[in-house]
């Protein structure tokens, strides 16, 4: 009887703990994300800083377009607007507001992959939206690799961006997960023959030998993908826009937009407030990702901030050079995964991120968390130690040592892990992007 009562108490305690965790998350995601915090963790990508990292154009009182955010979305919108308008013979002033340094948000803090999900969620897309729409989504995702190369080449920044094609490898350490993935690949290839040849399944023995993996790997699925230096790509584009359109493109870093007011009888445009003053505009583009719900309250609990963690690590001395032409996604449990790319030059750093389920409470601590001034110590410990586990100690070999001629060596730690940092992602609750004109019901503001 006493044992039964103890089990009941344990079950009740666990239920109450889960309930409290749920309530905490619910409260966190329903409140304002606030604004990006000063002094974020130092991302390996953003050193050395771009010459335009702290660029501050003269602040205007009016702009034809105001873009809030200087990540890949903001840069893409600015580039398309300016190129198209000037191509049609129109002059228009485009102002970009950034709360911190240029490209200091998620774009400059991620893993550097150009590897969108393909077979992974195709069946879900097909079920929810039909086969025609699902295939359009897949084709759109596949187009990113070549589009990013084309843009970098047009802007004359291809070498700096480190754009490259890679073989991406999904590595499984769980037999059940691998079996489910194989079924997805089979059905994906049946519906999308144009991409079928790019996906190949490797069973355990062949996978371990070909990709130099640990002996408990149960299999792999490989396909084509890419990798890029995200910070140099985006800041490179912004620098080119500033040079090409010196009178029409204004970049104001460390200038957060603190509010957006609707038109009034005396002011026919939106009025945006910043610490440097106010600016009026007929068009506002929100490219703020995880911080969208700060200025757009209706997006609270619709776009959820999520803190991710990243690292830059020196490779083991016997890790094969062929791994530099690959990227990896490691699956060892139902929840979460780790993702890896390797830089093509310098110390050939391994850029490893993930560790979601290592953060306790099944990763709940990351949800609604907008503090990138620190990183999860538990996830940091996981990322710092897991690579020899994934590749096998024999394949990893002795630890890498700093290059003597590395001019930035003093900036980073001397051991395997050179740097650990975090970044704040924005995740929509239905996992689909929010793109397009904001209706009044969402913005809460009348239009000019």
C-alpha positions in Angstrom: 0.0 0.0 0.0 2.8 2.4 0.9 4.6 1.7 -2.3 1.4 2.4 -4.3 0.9 5.7 -2.5 4.5 6.6 -3.2 3.9 5.9 -6.9 0.8 8.0 -6.9 2.7 10.9 -5.2 5.4 10.6 -7.8 2.9 10.7 -10.7 1.1 13.7 -9.2 4.4 15.5 -8.7 5.4 14.9 -12.3 2.0 16.0 -13.5 2.2 19.2 -11.5 5.8 19.9 -12.7 4.6 19.4 -16.3 1.7 21.7 -15.7 3.9 24.4 -14.2 6.3 24.1 -17.2 3.4 24.4 -19.6 2.0 27.5 -17.8 5.5 29.1 -17.8 5.9 28.5 -21.5 2.4 29.8 -22.2 3.1 33.0 -20.3 6.4 33.5 -22.0 5.2 33.1 -25.6 2.2 35.4 -25.0 4.2 38.3 -23.8 6.1 40.8 -25.9 9.5 39.6 -27.1 10.8 43.1 -26.3 13.9 44.4 -28.2 17.2 42.7 -29.0 19.4 42.9 -26.0 22.8 44.8 -26.0 26.1 42.9 -25.9 24.9 39.5 -27.3 27.2 36.5 -27.3 30.0 36.8 -29.8 29.2 34.9 -33.0 32.2 33.4 -34.8 30.7 34.4 -38.1 30.7 38.1 -37.3 34.5 38.5 -36.7 36.1 40.4 -38.0 33.2 42.8 -38.1 32.0 44.1 -41.5 33.1 47.7 -42.3 29.3 48.5 -42.3 28.6 46.7 -39.0 27.9 50.0 -37.2 27.1 52.1 -40.2 24.9 55.1 -39.4 23.4 57.1 -42.3 22.0 60.5 -41.7 18.6 60.0 -40.1 15.7 61.2 -42.4 12.3 62.6 -41.4 10.7 60.8 -44.4 11.4 57.7 -46.4 9.4 56.0 -49.2 10.0 52.6 -47.6 11.2 51.6 -44.1 12.6 48.1 -43.5 12.9 47.1 -39.9 15.7 44.5 -39.6 19.0 43.9 -41.4 19.1 40.1 -41.7 18.7 38.1 -44.9 15.0 39.1 -45.2 15.6 42.8 -44.9 18.6 42.7 -47.2 16.6 40.8 -49.8 13.7 43.2 -49.7 16.1 46.2 -49.9 18.0 44.8 -52.8 14.9 43.9 -54.8 13.2 47.3 -54.1 16.2 49.4 -55.0 17.2 47.4 -58.1 13.6 47.3 -59.5 12.8 50.9 -58.8 16.0 52.2 -60.3 15.6 49.8 -63.2 12.2 51.4 -63.9 13.7 54.9 -63.6 12.2 55.7 -60.2 14.1 57.2 -57.3 12.9 56.1 -53.9 14.4 56.5 -50.5 14.7 53.2 -48.6 15.6 53.3 -44.9 16.7 50.2 -43.0 16.5 50.3 -39.2 18.5 47.9 -37.1 18.4 47.6 -33.3 22.0 46.5 -33.0 24.9 46.1 -35.4 24.1 45.1 -39.0 23.2 41.4 -39.4 23.6 40.8 -35.6 20.4 38.7 -35.3 19.6 35.1 -36.3 21.1 35.5 -39.8 24.5 36.2 -38.4 24.3 33.6 -35.7 23.1 30.4 -37.5 24.7 27.3 -38.9 25.4 28.4 -42.5 23.4 25.7 -44.2 21.6 25.9 -47.5 19.8 22.6 -46.8 16.0 23.1 -46.6 13.8 20.2 -45.5 12.7 18.1 -48.5 11.6 14.5 -47.9 11.4 15.3 -44.2 8.1 17.1 -44.3 6.9 16.5 -47.9 4.2 14.0 -46.8 2.9 16.5 -44.2 2.7 19.3 -46.9 1.0 16.9 -49.2 -1.6 15.9 -46.6 -2.3 19.5 -45.5 -2.2 21.3 -48.8 -2.4 18.8 -51.6 0.2 17.3 -53.9 0.4 20.3 -56.3 1.1 22.9 -53.6 3.5 20.5 -51.8 5.6 20.1 -54.9 5.6 23.8 -55.5 7.0 24.3 -52.0 9.7 21.7 -52.6 10.7 23.3 -55.9 10.8 26.7 -54.2 13.1 25.3 -51.5 15.4 23.7 -54.0 15.8 27.0 -55.9 17.5 28.6 -52.9 20.9 27.1 -53.5 21.3 28.4 -57.1 19.6 31.7 -56.2 22.0 32.5 -53.4 25.0 31.8 -55.7 23.5 34.0 -58.4 23.0 36.9 -56.1 26.5 36.6 -54.6 27.9 36.5 -58.1 25.9 39.5 -59.4 27.1 41.5 -56.4 30.7 40.5 -56.9 31.0 38.9 -53.4 31.0 35.2 -54.3 34.5 34.4 -52.9 33.8 36.2 -49.6 30.5 34.4 -49.1 32.2 30.9 -49.2 29.1 29.7 -51.2 29.6 26.0 -52.0 27.8 22.9 -53.0 28.0 20.1 -50.5 26.7 16.6 -50.0 24.3 16.7 -47.0 24.1 13.6 -44.9 21.3 12.8 -42.5 22.9 10.4 -40.0 20.7 8.2 -37.8 21.6 6.5 -34.5 18.1 5.3 -33.8 16.8 2.4 -35.9 13.2 3.4 -35.6 13.8 6.9 -36.8 15.9 5.6 -39.7 13.1 3.3 -40.8 10.5 6.1 -40.7 12.9 8.3 -42.8 13.4 5.6 -45.4 9.6 5.4 -45.9 9.5 9.1 -46.4 12.3 9.1 -48.9 10.6 6.3 -50.9 7.3 8.2 -51.1 9.1 11.4 -51.8 11.0 9.9 -54.7 7.8 8.4 -56.1 6.1 11.7 -56.2 9.0 13.9 -57.2 11.1 12.1 -59.8 12.9 15.3 -60.8 14.7 15.2 -57.4 14.7 11.4 -56.9 18.2 10.8 -58.1 19.7 13.2 -55.6 18.6 11.1 -52.6 20.4 7.9 -51.7 19.9 5.6 -48.7 22.9 3.9 -47.0 22.5 1.1 -44.6 24.7 0.9 -41.5 27.9 -0.8 -42.8 28.2 1.2 -46.0 27.3 4.4 -44.2 29.9 4.0 -41.5 32.6 3.3 -44.1 31.7 5.9 -46.6 31.1 8.8 -44.2 33.7 7.8 -41.5 31.1 7.5 -38.7 30.9 5.9 -35.3 30.2 2.2 -35.3 26.7 2.6 -33.8 25.4 4.6 -36.8 22.4 2.7 -38.2 22.2 4.4 -41.6 22.3 7.6 -43.6 20.3 9.4 -46.3 22.4 11.7 -48.5 21.3 14.4 -51.0 22.6 17.6 -52.6 22.7 20.9 -50.6 24.9 23.9 -50.0 26.6 26.0 -47.4 27.5 29.7 -47.0 29.0 32.3 -44.7 25.7 34.0 -43.8 27.2 37.1 -42.2 29.5 38.0 -45.1 26.7 37.3 -47.6 24.3 39.7 -46.0 26.7 42.4 -45.0 28.3 42.2 -48.4 25.0 42.9 -50.1 24.2 45.8 -47.7 27.7 47.3 -48.4 27.1 47.1 -52.2 23.7 48.7 -51.8 25.2 51.6 -49.8 27.8 52.1 -52.5 25.4 51.7 -55.5 22.6 53.8 -54.1 24.3 56.4 -51.8 21.4 58.9 -52.0 18.6 56.4 -51.8 19.6 53.6 -49.4 20.0 54.6 -45.7 21.2 52.1 -43.1 20.9 53.1 -39.5 22.3 50.5 -37.1 21.9 50.7 -33.3 18.6 52.4 -34.1 15.7 50.3 -32.9 12.2 51.1 -34.0 10.3 51.4 -30.8 6.8 52.0 -32.1 4.7 52.4 -35.3 1.8 54.8 -35.2 -1.0 54.9 -37.8 -1.8 57.8 -40.0 -3.7 60.8 -38.5 -5.6 63.7 -39.8 -2.4 65.8 -39.7 0.1 63.1 -40.7 -1.1 61.0 -43.6 1.7 58.3 -43.2 2.9 55.9 -40.6 5.1 57.4 -38.0 8.0 55.3 -36.7 9.7 56.3 -33.4 13.4 55.6 -32.7 15.9 56.9 -30.2 17.2 59.1 -33.0 13.9 60.7 -33.8 10.8 59.9 -35.8 10.4 59.1 -39.5 7.2 59.0 -41.6 6.6 56.6 -44.4 3.8 55.1 -46.5 5.3 51.6 -46.4 6.7 49.6 -43.5 8.3 46.2 -44.0 8.7 44.1 -40.8 11.7 41.8 -41.2 12.2 41.3 -37.5 11.8 37.5 -37.2 11.6 36.5 -33.6 10.9 40.1 -32.5 7.9 40.5 -34.9 5.4 40.4 -32.0 7.0 43.4 -30.3 5.5 45.8 -32.9 2.8 43.5 -34.1 1.0 42.4 -31.0 -1.4 40.0 -32.8 1.6 37.8 -33.6 2.2 36.9 -30.0 1.9 33.1 -29.6 1.8 33.0 -33.4 5.5 33.6 -34.1 7.4 32.2 -31.1 11.0 33.2 -30.3 13.3 30.2 -29.8 16.9 30.4 -28.6 19.3 28.2 -30.6 22.9 27.5 -29.7 26.0 27.3 -32.0 29.7 26.5 -31.8 32.9 26.8 -33.8 35.3 23.9 -33.2 38.7 22.7 -34.4 38.5 19.4 -36.2 40.3 16.3 -34.9 43.6 15.7 -36.6 42.6 12.5 -38.4 39.1 13.6 -39.5 39.1 13.1 -43.3 39.4 16.1 -45.7 36.4 14.7 -47.6 34.2 15.9 -44.7 34.8 19.5 -45.9 32.6 18.8 -48.9 29.7 17.6 -46.7 27.2 18.9 -44.2 25.6 16.7 -41.6 22.4 16.4 -39.6 22.6 14.0 -36.7 19.5 12.3 -35.4 19.8 10.3 -32.2 16.4 10.9 -30.5 12.8 11.7 -31.4 13.2 15.3 -30.3 15.9 17.5 -31.7 19.0 17.1 -33.9 22.4 18.5 -34.3 23.7 20.1 -37.6 27.2 20.5 -38.9 29.1 22.3 -41.7 32.8 22.7 -42.1 34.5 25.9 -43.3 36.6 25.7 -46.5 39.5 27.7 -45.3 41.4 28.9 -42.2 41.4 26.1 -39.5 38.5 24.5 -41.4 36.3 25.0 -38.3 33.4 22.7 -37.7 30.3 24.8 -37.2 28.1 22.7 -35.0 24.7 23.7 -33.6 21.6 22.1 -32.1 21.3 20.2 -28.8 17.7 21.3 -28.5 16.6 18.4 -26.2 19.6 18.8 -24.0 18.3 22.0 -22.5 16.1 20.2 -19.9 12.3 19.9 -19.9 12.5 18.6 -23.5 13.9 22.0 -24.7 11.1 24.1 -23.2 13.6 26.5 -21.8 14.4 27.6 -25.4 10.8 28.5 -26.3 10.0 32.2 -25.9 13.6 32.9 -24.8 15.0 36.1 -26.4 18.2 36.3 -24.3 21.1 35.9 -26.7 23.6 37.5 -24.2 24.3 34.0 -23.0 23.9 30.4 -24.1 22.6 27.2 -22.5 25.4 25.7 -20.5 23.9 22.2 -20.9 23.7 22.6 -24.6 27.1 24.1 -24.7 28.5 21.0 -22.9 26.7 18.7 -25.3 28.0 20.5 -28.4 31.5 20.7 -27.0 31.8 17.0 -26.5 29.6 15.2 -29.0 31.6 15.3 -32.3 34.0 12.5 -31.5 30.9 10.5 -30.5 29.3 11.0 -33.9 32.4 10.3 -36.0 34.0 7.8 -33.7 37.1 8.4 -31.5 39.4 6.6 -34.0 38.2 8.7 -36.9 38.5 11.9 -34.8 42.0 11.3 -33.6 44.1 13.8 -31.6 42.7 17.2 -30.9 43.4 20.0 -33.4 45.8 22.7 -32.3 45.6 26.5 -33.2 47.4 27.6 -36.4 50.5 29.6 -35.5 49.8 32.1 -38.3 46.2 32.6 -37.4 45.9 36.4 -36.8 42.6 36.0 -34.9 43.9 33.2 -32.6 43.9 35.5 -29.6 40.2 36.2 -30.1 39.2 32.6 -29.5 39.6 29.8 -27.0 42.6 27.5 -27.6 41.0 24.1 -27.1 38.6 22.1 -29.4 35.8 24.7 -29.0 36.8 28.1 -30.2 33.5 29.8 -29.6 30.0 29.2 -28.2 27.1 31.6 -28.8 23.3 31.7 -29.2 20.8 33.3 -31.5 17.1 33.9 -31.5 15.0 32.2 -34.2 11.4 33.0 -35.0 9.2 29.9 -35.4 5.6 30.2 -36.6 3.2 27.8 -34.8 2.2 26.1 -38.0 5.8 26.0 -39.2 4.9 28.0 -42.3 6.3 31.5 -43.2 4.4 34.7 -42.8 4.8 36.6 -46.0 2.7 39.4 -47.6 0.7 42.5 -46.8 -0.5 42.8 -43.2 -4.2 43.2 -42.9 -5.6 45.8 -40.5 -6.8 42.9 -38.3 -3.2 41.9 -37.7 -1.4 45.2 -37.7 -4.0 47.0 -35.7 -3.3 50.1 -37.7 -5.2 51.9 -40.5 -3.3 52.3 -43.8 -2.2 55.6 -45.4 
